[in-house]
Amino acid sequence: MENTLIGAASRPNLIREAAGAQQRALSRWLVPIGGGVLAAFLIVIGTPHVAWYMRLFLAVVAFLYISGQSAAYLWASNSDQG
């Protein structure tokens, strides 16, 4: 009887903790994506004299590089790895 009450009382806490962990996991990936978008935007804005297809190529490279570096750093520091 006592275990049932404790188990029932702790389930909402576990659900809340799991939802909070999932929210943190999603929000930590916003920085790499935001940094990549910012880098791509700055490339496009900073190169008005370059043809559009070259600016697009440079923006994609900047996005992939900046996002990839940040994402790799975050993935390597993930506590559930290994």
C-alpha atoms as one frame of an Amber mdcrd trajectory, in Angstrom:
protein
   0.000   0.000   0.000   2.736   2.399   0.937   4.678   1.711  -2.265   1.598
   2.412  -4.369   1.091   5.822  -2.806   4.714   6.796  -3.204   4.822   5.479
  -6.765   1.624   7.283  -7.670   2.848  10.533  -6.143   6.208  10.401  -7.921
   4.894   9.669 -11.417   3.864  13.259 -12.170   7.293  14.390 -11.008   8.978
  11.900 -13.325   6.831  13.019 -16.235   7.606  16.661 -15.474  11.344  15.935
 -15.245  11.271  14.009 -18.527   9.445  16.864 -20.259  11.957  19.362 -18.878
  14.885  17.247 -20.066  13.359  16.982 -23.531  12.817  20.752 -23.668  16.451
  21.375 -22.666  17.602  18.876 -25.273  15.658  20.692 -27.996  16.672  24.175
 -26.918  20.382  23.339 -26.817  20.312  22.739 -30.586  18.924  26.201 -31.291
  22.362  27.798 -30.861  24.095  25.804 -33.639  21.189  26.375 -36.011  20.958
  30.064 -35.115  24.706  30.516 -35.498  24.648  28.855 -38.898  21.758  31.002
 -40.089  23.507  34.138 -38.825  26.743  33.171 -40.580  24.888  32.521 -43.830
  23.015  35.819 -43.530  26.219  37.756 -42.923  27.852  36.125 -45.950  24.938
  37.147 -48.168  24.820  40.692 -46.788  28.606  41.143 -46.821  29.093  40.148
 -50.457  26.753  42.304 -52.571  29.225  42.465 -55.457  29.341  38.662 -55.903
  26.967  36.756 -58.179  23.897  35.318 -56.465  24.826  31.665 -57.065  28.266
  32.181 -55.513  26.725  33.956 -52.522  24.269  31.084 -52.131  27.092  28.551
 -52.260  29.139  30.491 -49.690  26.106  30.874 -47.439  25.406  27.129 -47.522
  29.056  26.351 -46.764  29.055  28.835 -43.870  25.822  27.410 -42.495  27.056
  23.830 -42.666  30.454  24.657 -41.205  29.277  26.804 -38.288  26.300  24.585
 -37.470  28.373  21.437 -37.834  31.141  22.652 -35.549  28.706  23.743 -32.851
  26.607  20.600 -33.144  29.682  18.370 -32.951  30.801  20.178 -29.797  27.382
  19.776 -28.198  27.083  16.152 -29.236  30.528  15.332 -27.812  29.603  16.948
 -24.501  26.276  15.100 -24.248  26.192  13.330 -20.897  24.479  10.203 -22.216
  27.234   9.404 -24.725  29.332   6.362 -23.852
